[in-house]
Amino acid sequence: MATKKPQQSLKKWTKQEWDYISEKDKNKPKSKRGRYLPKSVRESLTPAQKAAENKKKKKATAKGKQKASYSKKVAKKVNKAK
Protein backbone atom coordinates (compact mmCIF):
# COMPACT_ATOMS: atom_id res chain seq x y z
CA MET A 1 0.00 0.00 0.00
CA ALA A 2 1.38 3.43 -0.98
CA THR A 3 1.97 6.00 1.73
CA LYS A 4 -0.07 9.20 1.77
CA LYS A 5 1.50 12.64 1.33
CA PRO A 6 1.61 13.49 5.06
CA GLN A 7 3.36 10.19 5.77
CA GLN A 8 5.86 10.81 2.97
CA SER A 9 6.52 14.29 4.30
CA LEU A 10 7.14 12.99 7.81
CA LYS A 11 9.49 10.30 6.49
CA LYS A 12 11.50 12.91 4.57
CA TRP A 13 11.57 15.22 7.60
CA THR A 14 12.90 12.39 9.79
CA LYS A 15 15.69 11.61 7.34
CA GLN A 16 16.80 15.24 7.39
CA GLU A 17 17.62 14.97 11.12
CA TRP A 18 16.12 18.25 12.32
CA ASP A 19 17.40 19.53 15.66
CA TYR A 20 18.37 22.71 17.49
CA ILE A 21 21.50 24.58 16.42
CA SER A 22 22.85 24.37 19.95
CA GLU A 23 22.80 21.06 21.80
CA LYS A 24 22.15 22.98 25.04
CA ASP A 25 18.80 24.25 23.72
CA LYS A 26 17.16 20.83 24.17
CA ASN A 27 17.11 21.29 27.94
CA LYS A 28 15.89 24.91 27.92
CA PRO A 29 12.27 26.00 28.11
CA LYS A 30 10.72 26.61 24.67
CA SER A 31 10.81 30.37 25.17
CA LYS A 32 14.62 30.27 25.46
CA ARG A 33 15.40 27.92 22.54
CA GLY A 34 16.99 28.93 19.26
CA ARG A 35 16.61 27.70 15.68
CA TYR A 36 15.50 24.21 14.69
CA LEU A 37 17.19 23.22 11.42
CA PRO A 38 18.10 20.16 9.32
CA LYS A 39 21.49 18.62 10.02
CA SER A 40 22.90 19.59 6.61
CA VAL A 41 22.04 23.24 7.24
CA ARG A 42 23.33 23.23 10.84
CA GLU A 43 26.67 21.83 9.68
CA SER A 44 27.04 24.38 6.87
CA LEU A 45 26.49 27.48 9.01
CA THR A 46 29.37 29.50 10.40
CA PRO A 47 29.43 30.18 14.15
CA ALA A 48 28.44 33.79 13.42
CA GLN A 49 25.45 32.67 11.33
CA LYS A 50 24.38 30.25 14.05
CA ALA A 51 24.55 32.99 16.67
CA ALA A 52 22.61 35.44 14.47
CA GLU A 53 19.87 32.90 13.69
CA ASN A 54 19.49 31.92 17.35
CA LYS A 55 19.34 35.56 18.38
CA LYS A 56 16.70 36.30 15.73
CA LYS A 57 14.56 33.33 16.80
CA LYS A 58 14.82 34.14 20.50
CA LYS A 59 13.89 37.78 19.85
CA ALA A 60 10.79 36.75 17.89
CA THR A 61 9.80 34.28 20.60
CA ALA A 62 10.15 36.99 23.26
CA LYS A 63 7.70 39.11 21.24
CA GLY A 64 5.20 36.25 21.31
CA LYS A 65 5.76 35.09 17.72
CA GLN A 66 6.00 31.42 16.92
CA LYS A 67 7.98 31.90 13.72
CA ALA A 68 10.95 34.07 12.82
CA SER A 69 12.07 34.61 9.25
CA TYR A 70 15.40 33.19 8.14
CA SER A 71 18.18 35.35 6.75
CA LYS A 72 18.41 35.09 2.95
CA LYS A 73 21.44 32.76 2.98
CA VAL A 74 19.98 30.44 5.58
CA ALA A 75 16.59 30.42 3.85
CA LYS A 76 18.25 29.20 0.64
CA LYS A 77 19.98 26.40 2.53
CA VAL A 78 16.78 25.34 4.32
CA ASN A 79 14.77 25.33 1.08
CA LYS A 80 17.49 23.30 -0.62
CA ALA A 81 17.43 20.77 2.23
CA LYS A 82 13.65 20.34 1.96
mmCIF file as gemmi writes it, N, C-alpha and C atoms, coordinates in Angstrom:
data_model
loop_
_atom_site.group_PDB
_atom_site.id
_atom_site.type_symbol
_atom_site.label_atom_id
_atom_site.label_alt_id
_atom_site.label_comp_id
_atom_site.label_asym_id
_atom_site.label_entity_id
_atom_site.label_seq_id
_atom_site.pdbx_PDB_ins_code
_atom_site.Cartn_x
_atom_site.Cartn_y
_atom_site.Cartn_z
_atom_site.occupancy
_atom_site.B_iso_or_equiv
_atom_site.pdbx_formal_charge
_atom_site.auth_seq_id
_atom_site.auth_asym_id
_atom_site.pdbx_PDB_model_num
ATOM 1 N N . MET Axp A 1 ? 0.841 -1.175 0 1 0 ? 1 A 1
ATOM 2 C CA . MET Axp A 1 ? 0 0 0 1 0 ? 1 A 1
ATOM 3 C C . MET Axp A 1 ? 0.896 1.251 0 1 0 ? 1 A 1
ATOM 4 N N . ALA Axp A 2 ? 0.593 2.19 -0.858 1 0 ? 2 A 1
ATOM 5 C CA . ALA Axp A 2 ? 1.375 3.427 -0.975 1 0 ? 2 A 1
ATOM 6 C C . ALA Axp A 2 ? 1.115 4.337 0.22 1 0 ? 2 A 1
ATOM 7 N N . THR Axp A 3 ? 2.146 5.066 0.611 1 0 ? 3 A 1
ATOM 8 C CA . THR Axp A 3 ? 1.975 6 1.727 1 0 ? 3 A 1
ATOM 9 C C . THR Axp A 3 ? 1.347 7.298 1.226 1 0 ? 3 A 1
ATOM 10 N N . LYS Axp A 4 ? 0.586 7.935 2.104 1 0 ? 4 A 1
ATOM 11 C CA . LYS Axp A 4 ? -0.073 9.196 1.774 1 0 ? 4 A 1
ATOM 12 C C . LYS Axp A 4 ? 0.933 10.34 1.906 1 0 ? 4 A 1
ATOM 13 N N . LYS Axp A 5 ? 0.59 11.49 1.334 1 0 ? 5 A 1
ATOM 14 C CA . LYS Axp A 5 ? 1.497 12.64 1.332 1 0 ? 5 A 1
ATOM 15 C C . LYS Axp A 5 ? 1.992 13.029 2.724 1 0 ? 5 A 1
ATOM 16 N N . PRO Axp A 6 ? 1.105 13.134 3.73 1 0 ? 6 A 1
ATOM 17 C CA . PRO Axp A 6 ? 1.609 13.492 5.064 1 0 ? 6 A 1
ATOM 18 C C . PRO Axp A 6 ? 2.635 12.481 5.601 1 0 ? 6 A 1
ATOM 19 N N . GLN Axp A 7 ? 2.426 11.217 5.317 1 0 ? 7 A 1
ATOM 20 C CA . GLN Axp A 7 ? 3.364 10.191 5.775 1 0 ? 7 A 1
ATOM 21 C C . GLN Axp A 7 ? 4.693 10.325 5.045 1 0 ? 7 A 1
ATOM 22 N N . GLN Axp A 8 ? 4.634 10.624 3.741 1 0 ? 8 A 1
ATOM 23 C CA . GLN Axp A 8 ? 5.859 10.809 2.967 1 0 ? 8 A 1
ATOM 24 C C . GLN Axp A 8 ? 6.637 12.011 3.476 1 0 ? 8 A 1
ATOM 25 N N . SER Axp A 9 ? 5.907 13.065 3.795 1 0 ? 9 A 1
ATOM 26 C CA . SER Axp A 9 ? 6.524 14.29 4.296 1 0 ? 9 A 1
ATOM 27 C C . SER Axp A 9 ? 7.221 14.032 5.63 1 0 ? 9 A 1
ATOM 28 N N . LEU Axp A 10 ? 6.565 13.299 6.509 1 0 ? 10 A 1
ATOM 29 C CA . LEU Axp A 10 ? 7.144 12.989 7.813 1 0 ? 10 A 1
ATOM 30 C C . LEU Axp A 10 ? 8.383 12.103 7.662 1 0 ? 10 A 1
ATOM 31 N N . LYS Axp A 11 ? 8.336 11.159 6.75 1 0 ? 11 A 1
ATOM 32 C CA . LYS Axp A 11 ? 9.494 10.303 6.494 1 0 ? 11 A 1
ATOM 33 C C . LYS Axp A 11 ? 10.685 11.128 6.03 1 0 ? 11 A 1
ATOM 34 N N . LYS Axp A 12 ? 10.438 12.053 5.104 1 0 ? 12 A 1
ATOM 35 C CA . LYS Axp A 12 ? 11.496 12.906 4.572 1 0 ? 12 A 1
ATOM 36 C C . LYS Axp A 12 ? 12.056 13.794 5.685 1 0 ? 12 A 1
ATOM 37 N N . TRP Axp A 13 ? 11.168 14.351 6.501 1 0 ? 13 A 1
ATOM 38 C CA . TRP Axp A 13 ? 11.572 15.222 7.597 1 0 ? 13 A 1
ATOM 39 C C . TRP Axp A 13 ? 12.472 14.464 8.578 1 0 ? 13 A 1
ATOM 40 N N . THR Axp A 14 ? 12.12 13.213 8.871 1 0 ? 14 A 1
ATOM 41 C CA . THR Axp A 14 ? 12.897 12.394 9.794 1 0 ? 14 A 1
ATOM 42 C C . THR Axp A 14 ? 14.297 12.136 9.24 1 0 ? 14 A 1
ATOM 43 N N . LYS Axp A 15 ? 14.396 11.877 7.966 1 0 ? 15 A 1
ATOM 44 C CA . LYS Axp A 15 ? 15.694 11.613 7.339 1 0 ? 15 A 1
ATOM 45 C C . LYS Axp A 15 ? 16.605 12.841 7.353 1 0 ? 15 A 1
ATOM 46 N N . GLN Axp A 16 ? 16.012 14.009 7.397 1 0 ? 16 A 1
ATOM 47 C CA . GLN Axp A 16 ? 16.797 15.244 7.393 1 0 ? 16 A 1
ATOM 48 C C . GLN Axp A 16 ? 17.439 15.535 8.747 1 0 ? 16 A 1
ATOM 49 N N . GLU Axp A 17 ? 17.055 14.83 9.77 1 0 ? 17 A 1
ATOM 50 C CA . GLU Axp A 17 ? 17.617 14.969 11.124 1 0 ? 17 A 1
ATOM 51 C C . GLU Axp A 17 ? 17.534 16.403 11.647 1 0 ? 17 A 1
ATOM 52 N N . TRP Axp A 18 ? 16.328 16.916 11.782 1 0 ? 18 A 1
ATOM 53 C CA . TRP Axp A 18 ? 16.117 18.253 12.318 1 0 ? 18 A 1
ATOM 54 C C . TRP Axp A 18 ? 16.448 18.265 13.806 1 0 ? 18 A 1
ATOM 55 N N . ASP Axp A 19 ? 17.058 19.357 14.251 1 0 ? 19 A 1
ATOM 56 C CA . ASP Axp A 19 ? 17.404 19.528 15.657 1 0 ? 19 A 1
ATOM 57 C C . ASP Axp A 19 ? 17.747 20.996 15.898 1 0 ? 19 A 1
ATOM 58 N N . TYR Axp A 20 ? 17.993 21.341 17.151 1 0 ? 20 A 1
ATOM 59 C CA . TYR Axp A 20 ? 18.372 22.712 17.491 1 0 ? 20 A 1
ATOM 60 C C . TYR Axp A 20 ? 19.82 22.965 17.091 1 0 ? 20 A 1
ATOM 61 N N . ILE Axp A 21 ? 20.135 24.213 16.778 1 0 ? 21 A 1
ATOM 62 C CA . ILE Axp A 21 ? 21.504 24.58 16.416 1 0 ? 21 A 1
ATOM 63 C C . ILE Axp A 21 ? 22.434 24.252 17.567 1 0 ? 21 A 1
ATOM 64 N N . SER Axp A 22 ? 22.031 24.613 18.763 1 0 ? 22 A 1
ATOM 65 C CA . SER Axp A 22 ? 22.849 24.372 19.951 1 0 ? 22 A 1
ATOM 66 C C . SER Axp A 22 ? 22.316 23.154 20.714 1 0 ? 22 A 1
ATOM 67 N N . GLU Axp A 23 ? 23.193 22.256 21.048 1 0 ? 23 A 1
ATOM 68 C CA . GLU Axp A 23 ? 22.797 21.058 21.8 1 0 ? 23 A 1
ATOM 69 C C . GLU Axp A 23 ? 22.198 21.439 23.159 1 0 ? 23 A 1
ATOM 70 N N . LYS Axp A 24 ? 22.635 22.547 23.723 1 0 ? 24 A 1
ATOM 71 C CA . LYS Axp A 24 ? 22.151 22.98 25.04 1 0 ? 24 A 1
ATOM 72 C C . LYS Axp A 24 ? 20.68 23.399 25.013 1 0 ? 24 A 1
ATOM 73 N N . ASP Axp A 25 ? 20.173 23.764 23.825 1 0 ? 25 A 1
ATOM 74 C CA . ASP Axp A 25 ? 18.798 24.246 23.716 1 0 ? 25 A 1
ATOM 75 C C . ASP Axp A 25 ? 17.756 23.183 24.04 1 0 ? 25 A 1
ATOM 76 N N . LYS Axp A 26 ? 18.118 21.915 23.913 1 0 ? 26 A 1
ATOM 77 C CA . LYS Axp A 26 ? 17.165 20.833 24.169 1 0 ? 26 A 1
ATOM 78 C C . LYS Axp A 26 ? 16.632 20.868 25.601 1 0 ? 26 A 1
ATOM 79 N N . ASN Axp A 27 ? 17.473 21.302 26.53 1 0 ? 27 A 1
ATOM 80 C CA . ASN Axp A 27 ? 17.107 21.293 27.939 1 0 ? 27 A 1
ATOM 81 C C . ASN Axp A 27 ? 16.485 22.605 28.413 1 0 ? 27 A 1
ATOM 82 N N . LYS Axp A 28 ? 16.435 23.606 27.543 1 0 ? 28 A 1
ATOM 83 C CA . LYS Axp A 28 ? 15.895 24.911 27.919 1 0 ? 28 A 1
ATOM 84 C C . LYS Axp A 28 ? 14.384 24.94 27.701 1 0 ? 28 A 1
ATOM 85 N N . PRO Axp A 29 ? 13.698 25.843 28.392 1 0 ? 29 A 1
ATOM 86 C CA . PRO Axp A 29 ? 12.271 26.003 28.109 1 0 ? 29 A 1
ATOM 87 C C . PRO Axp A 29 ? 12.092 26.518 26.675 1 0 ? 29 A 1
ATOM 88 N N . LYS Axp A 30 ? 10.956 26.242 26.076 1 0 ? 30 A 1
ATOM 89 C CA . LYS Axp A 30 ? 10.722 26.61 24.674 1 0 ? 30 A 1
ATOM 90 C C . LYS Axp A 30 ? 10.946 28.096 24.406 1 0 ? 30 A 1
ATOM 91 N N . SER Axp A 31 ? 10.65 28.928 25.365 1 0 ? 31 A 1
ATOM 92 C CA . SER Axp A 31 ? 10.807 30.37 25.175 1 0 ? 31 A 1
ATOM 93 C C . SER Axp A 31 ? 12.271 30.802 25.072 1 0 ? 31 A 1
ATOM 94 N N . LYS Axp A 32 ? 13.191 29.936 25.459 1 0 ? 32 A 1
ATOM 95 C CA . LYS Axp A 32 ? 14.62 30.271 25.456 1 0 ? 32 A 1
ATOM 96 C C . LYS Axp A 32 ? 15.403 29.524 24.376 1 0 ? 32 A 1
ATOM 97 N N . ARG Axp A 33 ? 14.714 28.721 23.553 1 0 ? 33 A 1
ATOM 98 C CA . ARG Axp A 33 ? 15.404 27.924 22.542 1 0 ? 33 A 1
ATOM 99 C C . ARG Axp A 33 ? 15.649 28.727 21.276 1 0 ? 33 A 1
ATOM 100 N N . GLY Axp A 34 ? 16.656 28.275 20.526 1 0 ? 34 A 1
ATOM 101 C CA . GLY Axp A 34 ? 16.989 28.93 19.26 1 0 ? 34 A 1
ATOM 102 C C . GLY Axp A 34 ? 16.396 28.198 18.069 1 0 ? 34 A 1
ATOM 103 N N . ARG Axp A 35 ? 17.079 28.276 16.948 1 0 ? 35 A 1
ATOM 104 C CA . ARG Axp A 35 ? 16.613 27.701 15.68 1 0 ? 35 A 1
ATOM 105 C C . ARG Axp A 35 ? 16.596 26.178 15.677 1 0 ? 35 A 1
ATOM 106 N N . TYR Axp A 36 ? 15.666 25.644 14.909 1 0 ? 36 A 1
ATOM 107 C CA . TYR Axp A 36 ? 15.503 24.213 14.692 1 0 ? 36 A 1
ATOM 108 C C . TYR Axp A 36 ? 15.703 23.992 13.2 1 0 ? 36 A 1
ATOM 109 N N . LEU Axp A 37 ? 16.818 23.337 12.821 1 0 ? 37 A 1
ATOM 110 C CA . LEU Axp A 37 ? 17.195 23.219 11.418 1 0 ? 37 A 1
ATOM 111 C C . LEU Axp A 37 ? 17.62 21.793 11.054 1 0 ? 37 A 1
ATOM 112 N N . PRO Axp A 38 ? 17.596 21.471 9.754 1 0 ? 38 A 1
ATOM 113 C CA . PRO Axp A 38 ? 18.099 20.16 9.324 1 0 ? 38 A 1
ATOM 114 C C . PRO Axp A 38 ? 19.605 20.058 9.566 1 0 ? 38 A 1
ATOM 115 N N . LYS Axp A 39 ? 20.084 18.853 9.728 1 0 ? 39 A 1
ATOM 116 C CA . LYS Axp A 39 ? 21.493 18.616 10.019 1 0 ? 39 A 1
ATOM 117 C C . LYS Axp A 39 ? 22.401 19.227 8.959 1 0 ? 39 A 1
ATOM 118 N N . SER Axp A 40 ? 22.062 19.062 7.685 1 0 ? 40 A 1
ATOM 119 C CA . SER Axp A 40 ? 22.904 19.586 6.613 1 0 ? 40 A 1
ATOM 120 C C . SER Axp A 40 ? 23.054 21.107 6.703 1 0 ? 40 A 1
ATOM 121 N N . VAL Axp A 41 ? 21.995 21.782 7.111 1 0 ? 41 A 1
ATOM 122 C CA . VAL Axp A 41 ? 22.041 23.239 7.244 1 0 ? 41 A 1
ATOM 123 C C . VAL Axp A 41 ? 22.846 23.621 8.488 1 0 ? 41 A 1
ATOM 124 N N . ARG Axp A 42 ? 22.586 22.938 9.597 1 0 ? 42 A 1
ATOM 125 C CA . ARG Axp A 42 ? 23.333 23.234 10.836 1 0 ? 42 A 1
ATOM 126 C C . ARG Axp A 42 ? 24.836 23.103 10.623 1 0 ? 42 A 1
ATOM 127 N N . GLU Axp A 43 ? 25.244 22.068 9.894 1 0 ? 43 A 1
ATOM 128 C CA . GLU Axp A 43 ? 26.666 21.834 9.68 1 0 ? 43 A 1
ATOM 129 C C . GLU Axp A 43 ? 27.293 22.84 8.718 1 0 ? 43 A 1
ATOM 130 N N . SER Axp A 44 ? 26.489 23.448 7.859 1 0 ? 44 A 1
ATOM 131 C CA . SER Axp A 44 ? 27.038 24.375 6.868 1 0 ? 44 A 1
ATOM 132 C C . SER Axp A 44 ? 27.109 25.82 7.362 1 0 ? 44 A 1
ATOM 133 N N . LEU Axp A 45 ? 26.484 26.114 8.49 1 0 ? 45 A 1
ATOM 134 C CA . LEU Axp A 45 ? 26.49 27.48 9.01 1 0 ? 45 A 1
ATOM 135 C C . LEU Axp A 45 ? 27.786 27.794 9.751 1 0 ? 45 A 1
ATOM 136 N N . THR Axp A 46 ? 28.222 29.039 9.631 1 0 ? 46 A 1
ATOM 137 C CA . THR Axp A 46 ? 29.374 29.496 10.4 1 0 ? 46 A 1
ATOM 138 C C . THR Axp A 46 ? 28.915 29.776 11.827 1 0 ? 46 A 1
ATOM 139 N N . PRO Axp A 47 ? 29.835 29.841 12.775 1 0 ? 47 A 1
ATOM 140 C CA . PRO Axp A 47 ? 29.433 30.18 14.151 1 0 ? 47 A 1
ATOM 141 C C . PRO Axp A 47 ? 28.699 31.523 14.231 1 0 ? 47 A 1
ATOM 142 N N . ALA Axp A 48 ? 29.105 32.485 13.409 1 0 ? 48 A 1
ATOM 143 C CA . ALA Axp A 48 ? 28.439 33.795 13.418 1 0 ? 48 A 1
ATOM 144 C C . ALA Axp A 48 ? 27.004 33.678 12.905 1 0 ? 48 A 1
ATOM 145 N N . GLN Axp A 49 ? 26.791 32.872 11.851 1 0 ? 49 A 1
ATOM 146 C CA . GLN Axp A 49 ? 25.446 32.672 11.328 1 0 ? 49 A 1
ATOM 147 C C . GLN Axp A 49 ? 24.571 31.958 12.348 1 0 ? 49 A 1
ATOM 148 N N . LYS Axp A 50 ? 25.129 30.97 13.022 1 0 ? 50 A 1
ATOM 149 C CA . LYS Axp A 50 ? 24.382 30.246 14.049 1 0 ? 50 A 1
ATOM 150 C C . LYS Axp A 50 ? 23.937 31.202 15.156 1 0 ? 50 A 1
ATOM 151 N N . ALA Axp A 51 ? 24.866 32.044 15.605 1 0 ? 51 A 1
ATOM 152 C CA . ALA Axp A 51 ? 24.547 32.994 16.671 1 0 ? 51 A 1
ATOM 153 C C . ALA Axp A 51 ? 23.472 33.983 16.217 1 0 ? 51 A 1
ATOM 154 N N . ALA Axp A 52 ? 23.583 34.47 14.986 1 0 ? 52 A 1
ATOM 155 C CA . ALA Axp A 52 ? 22.611 35.436 14.47 1 0 ? 52 A 1
ATOM 156 C C . ALA Axp A 52 ? 21.227 34.806 14.336 1 0 ? 52 A 1
ATOM 157 N N . GLU Axp A 53 ? 21.162 33.575 13.854 1 0 ? 53 A 1
ATOM 158 C CA . GLU Axp A 53 ? 19.872 32.9 13.695 1 0 ? 53 A 1
ATOM 159 C C . GLU Axp A 53 ? 19.235 32.606 15.055 1 0 ? 53 A 1
ATOM 160 N N . ASN Axp A 54 ? 20.031 32.168 16.005 1 0 ? 54 A 1
ATOM 161 C CA . ASN Axp A 54 ? 19.495 31.916 17.35 1 0 ? 54 A 1
ATOM 162 C C . ASN Axp A 54 ? 18.982 33.203 17.978 1 0 ? 54 A 1
ATOM 163 N N . LYS Axp A 55 ? 19.736 34.274 17.818 1 0 ? 55 A 1
ATOM 164 C CA . LYS Axp A 55 ? 19.343 35.563 18.382 1 0 ? 55 A 1
ATOM 165 C C . LYS Axp A 55 ? 18.024 36.033 17.765 1 0 ? 55 A 1
ATOM 166 N N . LYS Axp A 56 ? 17.906 35.889 16.443 1 0 ? 56 A 1
ATOM 167 C CA . LYS Axp A 56 ? 16.695 36.297 15.726 1 0 ? 56 A 1
ATOM 168 C C . LYS Axp A 56 ? 15.479 35.498 16.205 1 0 ? 56 A 1
ATOM 169 N N . LYS Axp A 57 ? 15.654 34.2 16.369 1 0 ? 57 A 1
ATOM 170 C CA . LYS Axp A 57 ? 14.563 33.333 16.801 1 0 ? 57 A 1
ATOM 171 C C . LYS Axp A 57 ? 14.146 33.661 18.235 1 0 ? 57 A 1
ATOM 172 N N . LYS Axp A 58 ? 15.116 33.835 19.108 1 0 ? 58 A 1
ATOM 173 C CA . LYS Axp A 58 ? 14.816 34.136 20.504 1 0 ? 58 A 1
ATOM 174 C C . LYS Axp A 58 ? 14.114 35.496 20.65 1 0 ? 58 A 1
ATOM 175 N N . LYS Axp A 59 ? 14.519 36.46 19.829 1 0 ? 59 A 1
ATOM 176 C CA . LYS Axp A 59 ? 13.894 37.784 19.853 1 0 ? 59 A 1
ATOM 177 C C . LYS Axp A 59 ? 12.425 37.695 19.419 1 0 ? 59 A 1
ATOM 178 N N . ALA Axp A 60 ? 12.165 36.931 18.367 1 0 ? 60 A 1
ATOM 179 C CA . ALA Axp A 60 ? 10.789 36.755 17.888 1 0 ? 60 A 1
ATOM 180 C C . ALA Axp A 60 ? 9.938 36.036 18.939 1 0 ? 60 A 1
ATOM 181 N N . THR Axp A 61 ? 10.515 35.025 19.571 1 0 ? 61 A 1
ATOM 182 C CA . THR Axp A 61 ? 9.799 34.275 20.605 1 0 ? 61 A 1
ATOM 183 C C . THR Axp A 61 ? 9.452 35.19 21.779 1 0 ? 61 A 1
ATOM 184 N N . ALA Axp A 62 ? 10.384 36.059 22.15 1 0 ? 62 A 1
ATOM 185 C CA . ALA Axp A 62 ? 10.146 36.985 23.259 1 0 ? 62 A 1
ATOM 186 C C . ALA Axp A 62 ? 8.995 37.944 22.948 1 0 ? 62 A 1
ATOM 187 N N . LYS Axp A 63 ? 8.799 38.226 21.655 1 0 ? 63 A 1
ATOM 188 C CA . LYS Axp A 63 ? 7.697 39.106 21.244 1 0 ? 63 A 1
ATOM 189 C C . LYS Axp A 63 ? 6.386 38.344 21.105 1 0 ? 63 A 1
ATOM 190 N N . GLY Axp A 64 ? 6.415 37.043 21.379 1 0 ? 64 A 1
ATOM 191 C CA . GLY Axp A 64 ? 5.201 36.249 21.307 1 0 ? 64 A 1
ATOM 192 C C . GLY Axp A 64 ? 4.946 35.613 19.957 1 0 ? 64 A 1
ATOM 193 N N . LYS Axp A 65 ? 5.921 35.685 19.05 1 0 ? 65 A 1
ATOM 194 C CA . LYS Axp A 65 ? 5.763 35.094 17.721 1 0 ? 65 A 1
ATOM 195 C C . LYS Axp A 65 ? 6.272 33.659 17.727 1 0 ? 65 A 1
ATOM 196 N N . GLN Axp A 66 ? 5.58 32.807 17.002 1 0 ? 66 A 1
ATOM 197 C CA . GLN Axp A 66 ? 5.998 31.415 16.923 1 0 ? 66 A 1
ATOM 198 C C . GLN Axp A 66 ? 7.087 31.226 15.877 1 0 ? 66 A 1
ATOM 199 N N . LYS Axp A 67 ? 7.028 32.036 14.827 1 0 ? 67 A 1
ATOM 200 C CA . LYS Axp A 67 ? 7.98 31.898 13.723 1 0 ? 67 A 1
ATOM 201 C C . LYS Axp A 67 ? 8.831 33.154 13.604 1 0 ? 67 A 1
ATOM 202 N N . ALA Axp A 68 ? 10.057 32.954 13.13 1 0 ? 68 A 1
ATOM 203 C CA . ALA Axp A 68 ? 10.949 34.066 12.821 1 0 ? 68 A 1
ATOM 204 C C . ALA Axp A 68 ? 11.513 33.8 11.436 1 0 ? 68 A 1
ATOM 205 N N . SER Axp A 69 ? 11.573 34.82 10.611 1 0 ? 69 A 1
ATOM 206 C CA . SER Axp A 69 ? 12.071 34.612 9.253 1 0 ? 69 A 1
ATOM 207 C C . SER Axp A 69 ? 13.568 34.305 9.273 1 0 ? 69 A 1
ATOM 208 N N . TYR Axp A 70 ? 13.984 33.517 8.29 1 0 ? 70 A 1
ATOM 209 C CA . TYR Axp A 70 ? 15.401 33.192 8.141 1 0 ? 70 A 1
ATOM 210 C C . TYR Axp A 70 ? 16.095 34.33 7.409 1 0 ? 70 A 1
ATOM 211 N N . SER Axp A 71 ? 17.411 34.431 7.588 1 0 ? 71 A 1
ATOM 212 C CA . SER Axp A 71 ? 18.176 35.349 6.75 1 0 ? 71 A 1
ATOM 213 C C . SER Axp A 71 ? 18.171 34.758 5.339 1 0 ? 71 A 1
ATOM 214 N N . LYS Axp A 72 ? 18.487 35.553 4.339 1 0 ? 72 A 1
ATOM 215 C CA . LYS Axp A 72 ? 18.413 35.087 2.95 1 0 ? 72 A 1
ATOM 216 C C . LYS Axp A 72 ? 19.295 33.866 2.701 1 0 ? 72 A 1
ATOM 217 N N . LYS Axp A 73 ? 20.52 33.885 3.207 1 0 ? 73 A 1
ATOM 218 C CA . LYS Axp A 73 ? 21.444 32.764 2.976 1 0 ? 73 A 1
ATOM 219 C C . LYS Axp A 73 ? 20.955 31.488 3.649 1 0 ? 73 A 1
ATOM 220 N N . VAL Axp A 74 ? 20.463 31.611 4.854 1 0 ? 74 A 1
ATOM 221 C CA . VAL Axp A 74 ? 19.981 30.439 5.583 1 0 ? 74 A 1
ATOM 222 C C . VAL Axp A 74 ? 18.697 29.924 4.946 1 0 ? 74 A 1
ATOM 223 N N . ALA Axp A 75 ? 17.838 30.827 4.501 1 0 ? 75 A 1
ATOM 224 C CA . ALA Axp A 75 ? 16.588 30.42 3.85 1 0 ? 75 A 1
ATOM 225 C C . ALA Axp A 75 ? 16.875 29.584 2.607 1 0 ? 75 A 1
ATOM 226 N N . LYS Axp A 76 ? 17.881 29.975 1.832 1 0 ? 76 A 1
ATOM 227 C CA . LYS Axp A 76 ? 18.25 29.201 0.639 1 0 ? 76 A 1
ATOM 228 C C . LYS Axp A 76 ? 18.695 27.802 1.03 1 0 ? 76 A 1
ATOM 229 N N . LYS Axp A 77 ? 19.482 27.71 2.085 1 0 ? 77 A 1
ATOM 230 C CA . LYS Axp A 77 ? 19.981 26.403 2.532 1 0 ? 77 A 1
ATOM 231 C C . LYS Axp A 77 ? 18.848 25.517 3.05 1 0 ? 77 A 1
ATOM 232 N N . VAL Axp A 78 ? 17.915 26.108 3.784 1 0 ? 78 A 1
ATOM 233 C CA . VAL Axp A 78 ? 16.779 25.345 4.319 1 0 ? 78 A 1
ATOM 234 C C . VAL Axp A 78 ? 15.896 24.846 3.178 1 0 ? 78 A 1
ATOM 235 N N . ASN Axp A 79 ? 15.606 25.723 2.228 1 0 ? 79 A 1
ATOM 236 C CA . ASN Axp A 79 ? 14.773 25.326 1.084 1 0 ? 79 A 1
ATOM 237 C C . ASN Axp A 79 ? 15.443 24.248 0.245 1 0 ? 79 A 1
ATOM 238 N N . LYS Axp A 80 ? 16.738 24.325 0.127 1 0 ? 80 A 1
ATOM 239 C CA . LYS Axp A 80 ? 17.49 23.304 -0.621 1 0 ? 80 A 1
ATOM 240 C C . LYS Axp A 80 ? 17.438 21.954 0.103 1 0 ? 80 A 1
ATOM 241 N N . ALA Axp A 81 ? 17.46 22.005 1.433 1 0 ? 81 A 1
ATOM 242 C CA . ALA Axp A 81 ? 17.43 20.768 2.234 1 0 ? 81 A 1
ATOM 243 C C . ALA Axp A 81 ? 16.059 20.108 2.205 1 0 ? 81 A 1
ATOM 244 N N . LYS Axp A 82 ? 15.012 20.889 1.977 1 0 ? 82 A 1
ATOM 245 C CA . LYS Axp A 82 ? 13.645 20.342 1.963 1 0 ? 82 A 1
ATOM 246 C C . LYS Axp A 82 ? 13.485 19.508 0.77 1 0 ? 82 A 1
